[in-house]
Amino acid sequence: MRNIFLRKLASFVVSLVIIGIYLIFTFFNTKDIAKILTQGDLDLYFKGTCSKEYKDVLVDDSSDEELKENYEEVINSEVDFFFYYFGLDENYKEENQEKLTEIFKTVYSKAKYEVKKTDKKKNPKEVTVEIEPMKIMLDMEDEYETLMDEMTKDVDENNVNKTDEELHTEFTQRFLEKFEEASMKDMQYDTPKTITIKVPKDKNDIYQVDEKDFSKAVGEIIPYKVQ
């Protein structure tokens, strides 16, 4: 029933390219561009918000609606990964997409990170970010095992007459009820840590947050056991 795979965040990286989170440094040489980009990318990913300063450095002048759509795509991709990771019922996801989206927005809005400073001496530039890893997905791993044992025992002891599909759907529903309950409680965090995100410049003097570093940062902020 359970499928465990490496975490993929390519959908957001593609979205970043589409909405043009780039800038030409020579136009904004008085600003800490690397810090603005890093802060903006994280805020858009986790909170669905964008500062005016961030929007001002978008070369293609992306509209608020386009940025909102990008955020919605991010959340939907995280819902997809959650179902993929835990091997949940895809039909249930399709029937409850709107509710699931709101639950994930609640969880991701509680991400804790603070963009501190840019090391401008490094090439590419490196931005220091202090984070507090969220424990919710790790806790859900334990909830998964507990619920699986509970349902298996119930089937064995009470001779439950349900198909595998029915049991899969029931498990998904009950598991997501636990996840929704967890999302409404005070978020628990692990020991704070410091990470760095590179912001390289291409041959056209255009800066962009490094895709691999950003994906790794997301995985550090809201980790699963298998990254």
HULINQUI-V389977 format. One record per helix or strand of 2 or more residues. SS is the DSSP state (helix for helix, strand for strand). FROM is the first residue (numbers start at 0). TO is the last residue. If there is no record, write none. Layout:
SS&FROM&TO, SS&FROM&TO
//
This chain:
helix&9&18, strand&22&23, helix&24&26, helix&32&45, helix&51&55, helix&63&85, helix&89&94, helix&96&107, strand&111&118, strand&124&131, helix&135&157, helix&163&183, strand&192&200, strand&205&208, helix&210&220
//
